[in-house]
Amino acid sequence: MDFDFNALMRQLIIQVPPLLFSLTVHELAHGYVAWRLGDPTAKMAGRLTLNPLKHLDPLGVIAFIIMKIGWAKPVPVDARYFRNPRQDMLKVALAGPGANVLLAIASAAIAHMVVNFFQFLPENVFLPLYYMLNTSVWINVMLAVFNCIPIPPLDGSKVLMGLLPPESARSFARLEPYGFIILLVLFYTGAISSVIMPIIRFSDSLLPG
């Protein structure tokens, strides 16, 4: 099969902007909630910004292009600043996926507006805009679901540690050095896709035809 460079470029033009924005908002949400709870670490590191270059992990973007699962540089968080470290870390962890859920809903709502009220736009403007919003929905759903998997260092592991009894949470935290290996195994065995893909397909129902 011949490699279609033009098709690849069209795909990247549609997918990369919503990916960068979604990853940026995800990490900004973590940092902002941490800052509101008393931790200035992310603010001092210049991470409370919508500038994607401050959050970009090139490997995470390449992984998205190849595997459709990506990530950004984690925002630094220092739980020693928190009044209630366990509960506050749980809030910080939930902020990222929560922001992605809100972005998915907003993208779907705007896509409906575009279809219902802006079909007069030229096709070369209307279709890319619609496809970009469509992509934004499933990227944000994917990020929210993927990050809620309770395997270190994903957000779901921090949520779980905030809910477990302290001794169990400390035991669970010992998995963190092996988390990336566990995720790779789950990815290549198809376990992660079997969880994520049905939810992403369901997200298509949020979109106009």
C-alpha positions as CSV (number, residue, x, y, z in Angstrom):
1,M,0.0,0.0,0.0
2,D,1.4,3.4,-1.0
3,F,2.1,5.9,1.8
4,D,-0.2,8.9,1.4
5,F,1.7,11.8,2.9
6,N,-1.1,14.3,2.1
7,A,-3.7,12.2,4.0
8,L,-1.3,12.0,7.0
9,M,-0.9,15.8,7.0
10,R,-4.6,16.3,6.8
11,Q,-5.1,13.9,9.7
12,L,-2.4,15.7,11.8
13,I,-3.9,19.2,11.0
14,I,-7.3,17.9,12.4
15,Q,-6.0,15.9,15.4
16,V,-3.0,17.8,16.8
17,P,-4.6,21.1,17.8
18,P,-7.4,19.5,19.9
19,L,-4.8,17.0,21.3
20,L,-2.5,19.8,22.4
21,F,-5.3,21.9,23.8
22,S,-6.8,18.9,25.7
23,L,-3.5,17.9,27.2
24,T,-2.7,21.5,28.2
25,V,-6.1,22.0,29.9
26,H,-5.7,18.6,31.7
27,E,-2.4,19.6,33.2
28,L,-3.4,23.2,33.9
29,A,-6.4,21.8,35.8
30,H,-4.1,19.8,38.0
31,G,-1.9,22.7,38.7
32,Y,-4.7,25.2,39.2
33,V,-6.5,23.1,41.8
34,A,-3.2,22.4,43.6
35,W,-2.5,26.1,43.7
36,R,-6.0,26.8,45.0
37,L,-5.3,24.3,47.8
38,G,-2.1,26.0,48.8
39,D,0.6,24.4,46.6
40,P,2.5,27.1,44.6
41,T,4.8,24.5,42.9
42,A,3.1,24.5,39.5
43,K,2.7,28.2,39.5
44,M,6.4,28.8,40.3
45,A,7.3,26.3,37.5
46,G,5.3,28.4,35.0
47,R,2.8,25.6,34.5
48,L,-0.4,27.6,35.2
49,T,-0.6,28.5,31.5
50,L,-2.5,27.6,28.3
51,N,0.8,27.7,26.4
52,P,1.1,24.0,25.2
53,L,4.9,24.3,24.9
54,K,5.1,24.4,28.8
55,H,3.2,21.1,29.0
56,L,4.3,19.3,25.9
57,D,5.9,15.8,26.1
58,P,7.1,15.0,22.5
59,L,7.0,11.3,23.3
60,G,3.4,11.6,24.4
61,V,2.4,13.3,21.2
62,I,4.2,10.7,19.1
63,A,2.5,7.9,21.1
64,F,-0.8,9.5,20.3
65,I,-0.1,9.6,16.6
66,I,1.0,5.9,16.6
67,M,-1.2,4.4,19.4
68,K,-4.0,7.0,19.8
69,I,-3.0,7.3,23.5
70,G,-1.0,10.3,24.6
71,W,0.1,12.3,27.6
72,A,1.8,15.6,28.6
73,K,4.5,16.4,31.2
74,P,3.0,15.9,34.6
75,V,2.5,19.1,36.6
76,P,4.7,19.1,39.7
77,V,2.6,18.9,42.9
78,D,4.0,19.0,46.5
79,A,1.5,17.5,48.9
80,R,3.4,19.0,51.9
81,Y,1.7,22.3,51.2
82,F,-1.8,20.8,51.6
83,R,-3.8,21.1,54.7
84,N,-5.3,17.6,54.2
85,P,-2.8,15.9,51.9
86,R,-4.7,12.7,51.1
87,Q,-8.0,14.4,50.4
88,D,-6.4,17.3,48.5
89,M,-4.3,15.0,46.3
90,L,-7.5,13.2,45.4
91,K,-9.0,16.5,44.3
92,V,-5.9,17.4,42.3
93,A,-6.0,14.0,40.6
94,L,-9.6,14.3,39.7
95,A,-9.2,17.8,38.3
96,G,-7.4,16.6,35.1
97,P,-10.0,14.0,34.0
98,G,-12.8,16.3,35.1
99,A,-11.5,19.1,32.9
100,N,-11.4,16.6,29.9
101,V,-15.0,15.6,30.5
102,L,-16.1,19.2,30.5
103,L,-14.1,19.8,27.3
104,A,-15.7,16.8,25.6
105,I,-19.2,18.1,26.5
106,A,-18.3,21.6,25.3
107,S,-16.9,20.3,22.1
108,A,-20.0,18.2,21.4
109,A,-22.2,21.2,22.1
110,I,-20.3,23.4,19.8
111,A,-20.3,20.7,17.1
112,H,-24.1,20.7,17.3
113,M,-24.2,24.5,17.0
114,V,-21.9,24.3,13.9
115,V,-24.1,21.7,12.2
116,N,-27.4,23.5,13.1
117,F,-26.4,27.1,12.5
118,F,-23.2,27.3,10.4
119,Q,-23.8,25.0,7.4
120,F,-23.7,28.1,5.2
121,L,-19.9,28.2,5.7
122,P,-17.8,27.0,2.7
123,E,-17.2,23.3,2.8
124,N,-13.4,23.7,3.2
125,V,-14.1,25.6,6.4
126,F,-17.2,23.8,7.7
127,L,-15.8,20.2,7.4
128,P,-12.4,20.8,9.1
129,L,-14.1,22.7,11.9
130,Y,-16.6,19.9,12.4
131,Y,-14.0,17.1,12.2
132,M,-11.8,19.0,14.7
133,L,-14.7,19.3,17.2
134,N,-15.5,15.6,16.6
135,T,-11.9,14.7,17.3
136,S,-11.9,16.9,20.4
137,V,-14.8,14.9,21.8
138,W,-13.1,11.5,21.5
139,I,-9.6,12.8,22.5
140,N,-11.0,14.2,25.7
141,V,-13.1,11.1,26.5
142,M,-10.0,9.0,25.8
143,L,-7.9,11.1,28.1
144,A,-10.5,11.1,30.9
145,V,-11.0,7.4,30.8
146,F,-7.3,6.5,30.3
147,N,-6.2,8.7,33.2
148,C,-8.8,7.1,35.5
149,I,-7.2,3.7,35.1
150,P,-5.9,3.0,38.7
151,I,-2.3,2.2,37.7
152,P,0.6,4.5,38.7
153,P,1.4,7.1,37.6
154,L,-2.0,7.7,36.1
155,D,-4.5,10.0,38.0
156,G,-6.7,7.0,38.8
157,S,-3.9,5.6,41.0
158,K,-3.8,8.8,43.0
159,V,-7.6,8.7,43.4
160,L,-7.5,5.1,44.6
161,M,-4.7,6.0,47.1
162,G,-6.8,8.8,48.4
163,L,-9.7,6.4,49.0
164,L,-7.7,3.4,50.5
165,P,-6.8,3.2,54.1
166,P,-3.3,4.8,54.7
167,E,-1.4,1.5,55.0
168,S,-3.1,0.0,51.9
169,A,-2.3,3.2,50.0
170,R,1.4,3.0,51.0
171,S,1.5,-0.6,49.8
172,F,-0.2,0.3,46.5
173,A,2.2,3.2,46.0
174,R,5.1,0.7,45.8
175,L,3.8,-0.3,42.4
176,E,4.7,3.1,40.9
177,P,8.2,2.1,39.6
178,Y,6.5,-0.7,37.6
179,G,3.5,1.3,36.4
180,F,4.8,2.1,32.9
181,I,5.7,-1.6,32.3
182,I,2.2,-2.7,33.5
183,L,0.6,-0.2,31.2
184,L,2.6,-1.4,28.2
185,V,1.6,-5.0,29.0
186,L,-2.0,-4.0,29.2
187,F,-1.8,-2.0,26.0
188,Y,-0.2,-4.7,24.0
189,T,-2.5,-7.4,25.3
190,G,-5.5,-5.3,24.2
191,A,-6.8,-4.9,27.8
192,I,-6.7,-1.1,27.8
193,S,-8.3,-0.8,24.3
194,S,-11.1,-3.2,25.4
195,V,-12.0,-0.7,28.2
196,I,-11.4,2.6,26.3
197,M,-12.7,1.9,22.8
198,P,-16.4,1.1,23.8
199,I,-16.5,4.4,25.8
200,I,-15.0,6.3,22.9
201,R,-17.5,4.8,20.5
202,F,-20.3,5.8,22.9
203,S,-19.0,9.3,22.8
204,D,-19.8,9.4,19.1
205,S,-23.5,9.4,20.1
206,L,-22.9,12.9,21.6
207,L,-22.2,14.2,18.1
208,P,-24.5,15.2,15.3
209,G,-24.4,12.9,12.2
